Amino acid sequence: MLLRRITKHATNQNWFAVFIDFLIVVVGVFIGIQVANWNASNLSQAKEQKVLNQLNQEFEQLVLLTDKSLSSNNDALNATVEVLKVIQSGIEPEDTAQFGKLLIKAGSSASAPYEPTTLTELLSSGGLSDISSAELRTALIRFHETMTTHRKLDDLTLQRISTPHDGFHDAVIINPDSFLDLKPVATYDWDKLPATRQQFQVLLYAKTGLSSTMKQLMKDAQLVLTEIKAVLK
C-alpha cells in the first residue's frame, strides 16, 4: 500500500509527499531495528543474570567444600610429617594401634571439588566472552588456571599413593573389612617401614602443594564472588 502511494506521488511529481513517504519508511525501519536491539539486549541481560546467579551459587558451595578438603589434607600432611619423624628416629612407637591409624592417614590426601559446571560450560562453549564484566572474566580465567594446576598435582599425588611397589603397600597392611564401617584399621611391618621413607617424603611435597593450591583456589573463588556481586548490584 505504501509502495503504491509512493509510486502515485512520484507519477504526479508530488515530491514533498514522496519525501514524507520515504521518511515514514526510514523512521519505521529505524524504530523496528531499535525495538529488535532492545529485545536482544533484554534477553542477553536476562541470560547473563541467570548465568551469574548459577556461578554465584556454585562458587559459594565450592568455597565451603574446598575449606573442608583443605582441613582434611592438612591432617594427612601432619600425619605424614609424624610418620617421617618416627622413621627417622628408628624407634617403634609403643602404641602400635595408634601408629597404624597414623599410617593410614599419612597414606591419604584430599583435594578440592571439581570446577563448577557452569564455568566449564562457559569455557567449552566460548560463552565466557558474553559476560559483560572484564574483571569477572579475568577472575574466572585465573581460577580456571589455578584449578588446572591443582588437578594435575592431585593426579600425580594419587598416582604416587597408589604405586603398588613403592614401600608403603609392602609395609602397611590395611584390613579391607574395616572399610565397611568407614573406620580403616591397619597393621604394619616395622622392619619394612624404613623403605617407605622415600614415598612419604614425596607425599609430603605433594600434599604441601595440594594445600597451597587449595588456599589459592579459595582466594580466587572469593574474588570471583566479589566480582559477581559487583555486576549483580
C-alpha positions as CSV (number, residue, x, y, z in Angstrom):
1,M,0.0,0.0,0.0
2,L,2.8,2.4,0.9
3,L,4.6,1.5,-2.3
4,R,1.6,2.3,-4.4
5,R,1.3,5.7,-2.6
6,I,4.9,6.5,-3.3
7,T,4.5,5.4,-7.0
8,K,1.4,7.6,-7.3
9,H,3.1,10.6,-5.7
10,A,6.2,10.2,-7.9
11,T,4.0,9.9,-11.0
12,N,2.2,13.1,-10.0
13,Q,5.6,14.7,-9.2
14,N,4.4,15.4,-5.7
15,W,8.0,15.3,-4.4
16,F,7.1,16.6,-0.9
17,A,4.7,13.7,-0.5
18,V,7.3,11.3,-1.8
19,F,9.7,12.7,0.8
20,I,7.2,12.2,3.6
21,D,6.5,8.6,2.5
22,F,10.2,7.8,2.4
23,L,10.7,9.5,5.8
24,I,7.9,7.3,7.2
25,V,9.7,4.2,5.8
26,V,13.0,5.2,7.3
27,V,11.6,6.0,10.7
28,G,9.6,2.7,10.7
29,V,12.7,0.7,9.9
30,F,14.8,2.6,12.5
31,I,12.1,2.0,15.2
32,G,12.0,-1.7,14.2
33,I,15.7,-2.0,14.5
34,Q,15.7,-0.3,17.9
35,V,13.0,-2.5,19.2
36,A,14.8,-5.6,18.0
37,N,18.0,-4.4,19.6
38,W,16.2,-3.6,22.8
39,N,14.7,-7.1,22.9
40,A,18.0,-8.7,22.2
41,S,19.7,-6.6,24.9
42,N,17.0,-7.6,27.4
43,L,17.4,-11.3,26.5
44,S,21.2,-11.0,26.8
45,Q,20.9,-9.3,30.2
46,A,18.5,-11.9,31.5
47,K,20.7,-14.7,30.2
48,E,23.8,-13.2,31.8
49,Q,22.0,-12.7,35.1
50,K,20.9,-16.3,35.1
51,V,24.5,-17.4,34.5
52,L,25.8,-15.1,37.2
53,N,23.3,-16.5,39.7
54,Q,24.4,-20.0,38.9
55,L,28.1,-19.2,39.2
56,N,27.5,-17.4,42.5
57,Q,25.7,-20.5,43.9
58,E,28.3,-22.9,42.6
59,F,31.3,-20.9,43.8
60,E,29.8,-20.4,47.3
61,Q,29.4,-24.2,47.5
62,L,32.9,-24.7,46.2
63,V,34.5,-22.4,48.9
64,L,32.8,-24.4,51.6
65,L,33.8,-27.8,50.2
66,T,37.4,-26.7,49.5
67,D,37.7,-25.5,53.0
68,K,36.7,-28.9,54.3
69,S,39.1,-30.6,51.9
70,L,41.9,-28.3,52.9
71,S,41.4,-29.3,56.6
72,S,41.4,-33.0,55.7
73,N,44.5,-32.6,53.6
74,N,46.3,-30.7,56.3
75,D,45.5,-33.6,58.7
76,A,47.0,-36.0,56.2
77,L,50.0,-33.7,55.8
78,N,50.7,-33.5,59.5
79,A,50.4,-37.3,59.8
80,T,53.0,-37.7,57.0
81,V,55.4,-35.4,59.0
82,E,54.8,-37.5,62.1
83,V,55.4,-40.8,60.3
84,L,58.7,-39.4,58.8
85,K,59.8,-38.4,62.2
86,V,59.2,-41.9,63.5
87,I,61.0,-43.5,60.6
88,Q,63.9,-41.1,61.1
89,S,64.1,-41.9,64.8
90,G,64.3,-45.7,64.2
91,I,62.2,-46.2,67.3
92,E,58.9,-48.0,67.0
93,P,56.0,-46.3,68.9
94,E,54.7,-48.1,72.0
95,D,51.1,-47.6,70.9
96,T,51.2,-49.7,67.7
97,A,47.4,-49.4,67.1
98,Q,47.5,-45.6,67.2
99,F,50.6,-45.7,64.9
100,G,48.6,-47.9,62.5
101,K,45.9,-45.2,62.3
102,L,48.6,-42.6,61.7
103,L,50.0,-44.6,58.8
104,I,46.5,-44.8,57.2
105,K,46.1,-41.0,57.5
106,A,49.6,-40.4,56.2
107,G,48.8,-42.6,53.2
108,S,45.9,-40.5,52.2
109,S,45.3,-37.0,50.7
110,A,42.3,-34.7,49.9
111,S,41.7,-32.3,47.0
112,A,39.3,-29.6,46.1
113,P,36.0,-30.4,44.3
114,Y,36.0,-30.2,40.5
115,E,35.5,-26.9,38.7
116,P,31.9,-25.5,38.8
117,T,29.8,-26.9,36.0
118,T,28.7,-23.5,34.7
119,L,32.3,-22.3,34.3
120,T,33.2,-25.5,32.5
121,E,30.3,-25.0,30.1
122,L,31.2,-21.3,29.5
123,L,34.8,-22.2,28.7
124,S,33.9,-25.1,26.4
125,S,31.2,-23.1,24.5
126,G,33.1,-19.8,24.3
127,G,30.3,-18.2,26.4
128,L,32.8,-16.6,28.7
129,S,33.0,-13.7,26.2
130,D,29.3,-13.0,26.8
131,I,30.0,-11.9,30.4
132,S,30.0,-8.1,30.3
133,S,32.4,-7.5,33.2
134,A,36.1,-7.8,32.1
135,E,37.1,-8.0,35.8
136,L,34.9,-11.1,36.3
137,R,36.1,-12.7,33.1
138,T,39.7,-12.2,34.3
139,A,38.9,-13.6,37.8
140,L,37.2,-16.7,36.2
141,I,40.2,-17.4,34.0
142,R,42.6,-17.0,36.9
143,F,40.5,-19.5,38.9
144,H,40.5,-22.0,36.0
145,E,44.3,-21.8,35.7
146,T,44.7,-22.5,39.4
147,M,42.2,-25.4,39.2
148,T,44.1,-26.9,36.2
149,T,47.4,-26.8,38.3
150,H,45.6,-28.3,41.3
151,R,44.0,-31.1,39.3
152,K,47.4,-32.1,37.7
153,L,49.0,-32.1,41.2
154,D,46.1,-34.2,42.5
155,D,46.5,-36.8,39.7
156,L,50.3,-37.1,40.4
157,T,49.6,-37.5,44.2
158,L,47.1,-40.2,43.6
159,Q,49.5,-42.0,41.3
160,R,52.2,-41.8,43.9
161,I,49.9,-43.1,46.7
162,S,48.6,-46.0,44.6
163,T,52.0,-47.1,43.3
164,P,52.0,-50.8,44.3
165,H,55.7,-51.5,44.9
166,D,57.0,-48.3,46.4
167,G,57.3,-49.4,50.0
168,F,54.1,-48.3,51.6
169,H,51.9,-51.2,50.4
170,D,54.6,-53.7,51.3
171,A,55.0,-52.4,54.9
172,V,51.4,-51.4,55.7
173,I,48.5,-53.9,55.6
174,I,45.0,-52.5,55.7
175,N,42.1,-54.6,56.8
176,P,39.6,-54.4,53.9
177,D,36.7,-55.4,56.2
178,S,37.3,-52.3,58.3
179,F,36.4,-50.0,55.3
180,L,32.8,-51.3,55.5
181,D,32.5,-49.4,58.8
182,L,34.4,-46.4,57.4
183,K,37.0,-47.0,60.2
184,P,40.0,-48.4,58.4
185,V,42.4,-50.4,60.5
186,A,46.0,-51.2,59.5
187,T,48.9,-53.3,60.7
188,Y,52.5,-52.8,59.7
189,D,55.8,-54.5,59.3
190,W,58.3,-52.4,61.3
191,D,61.3,-53.9,59.5
192,K,59.9,-52.9,56.2
193,L,58.8,-49.4,57.2
194,P,62.2,-47.6,56.6
195,A,61.7,-48.5,52.9
196,T,58.7,-46.2,52.8
197,R,60.7,-43.1,53.7
198,Q,61.1,-42.0,50.1
199,Q,57.4,-42.4,49.3
200,F,56.3,-40.5,52.4
201,Q,58.8,-37.8,51.6
202,V,57.4,-37.4,48.1
203,L,53.9,-37.4,49.5
204,L,55.0,-34.6,51.9
205,Y,55.9,-32.4,49.0
206,A,52.7,-33.3,47.1
207,K,50.3,-32.7,50.0
208,T,52.0,-29.4,50.7
209,G,51.4,-28.4,47.1
210,L,47.7,-29.6,47.3
211,S,47.1,-27.4,50.4
212,S,48.9,-24.5,48.8
213,T,46.8,-24.6,45.6
214,M,43.6,-25.1,47.6
215,K,44.3,-22.0,49.5
216,Q,44.8,-20.1,46.3
217,L,41.6,-21.6,44.8
218,M,39.7,-20.2,47.8
219,K,41.2,-16.8,47.2
220,D,40.5,-16.9,43.5
221,A,36.9,-18.1,44.2
222,Q,36.3,-15.3,46.7
223,L,37.5,-12.8,44.1
224,V,35.0,-14.3,41.6
225,L,32.2,-14.0,44.1
226,T,33.2,-10.3,44.8
227,E,33.1,-9.5,41.0
228,I,29.8,-11.3,40.6
229,K,28.2,-9.3,43.4
230,A,29.6,-6.1,41.7
231,V,27.8,-7.0,38.5
232,L,24.5,-8.0,40.1
233,K,24.2,-4.7,42.0
